[in-house]
Amino acid sequence: MTRNVYDAADNLIKVIDAKGHASAVTGVQRYGTVYSYGLANRFIAQAELEAALQNNQ
């Protein structure tokens, strides 16, 4: 099971897999790969939230 989350400009902003889906109640809080875009809607960064959270513990 994979869920894609998009922003108002139809940019892919998060991909949530089965493990991430079970981690929280809302899509914003769930683990997943997060994509960031600049002002011109150009891709600028990708981050794995689960890995970042584990590194901060």
C-alpha positions in Angstrom: 0.0 0.0 0.0 1.4 3.4 -1.0 -0.3 6.8 -0.8 0.8 9.9 -2.7 0.1 13.4 -1.3 0.0 16.4 -3.6 0.0 20.2 -2.9 -2.3 22.8 -4.5 0.0 23.0 -7.6 -0.2 19.2 -8.1 3.4 18.7 -7.0 4.1 15.4 -5.3 5.0 16.4 -1.7 4.9 13.0 0.1 4.9 9.3 -0.6 3.7 7.2 2.3 4.3 3.4 2.4 2.5 0.8 4.5 4.9 1.3 7.5 4.4 5.0 7.4 0.7 4.7 7.0 0.4 2.9 10.3 2.6 5.4 12.1 0.0 8.2 12.6 -3.6 9.2 12.0 -3.2 11.9 9.3 -1.1 12.1 6.2 0.8 15.1 7.4 2.0 13.2 10.5 2.8 9.9 8.8 6.4 8.8 7.9 7.2 9.0 4.3 9.5 10.5 1.7 8.9 14.3 1.5 9.6 16.4 -1.6 10.2 20.1 -1.5 9.8 22.7 -4.3 10.9 26.2 -4.8 8.9 29.3 -5.7 8.9 28.3 -9.4 7.5 24.8 -8.5 10.9 23.3 -9.3 12.0 20.3 -7.3 14.7 21.3 -4.7 15.0 18.5 -2.1 13.9 15.1 -1.0 14.0 13.8 2.6 13.2 10.5 4.3 11.3 11.6 7.5 11.5 8.2 9.2 15.3 8.2 8.9 15.5 11.8 10.1 13.3 11.1 13.1 15.3 8.0 14.1 18.6 10.0 13.9 17.2 12.6 16.3 16.3 10.1 19.0 
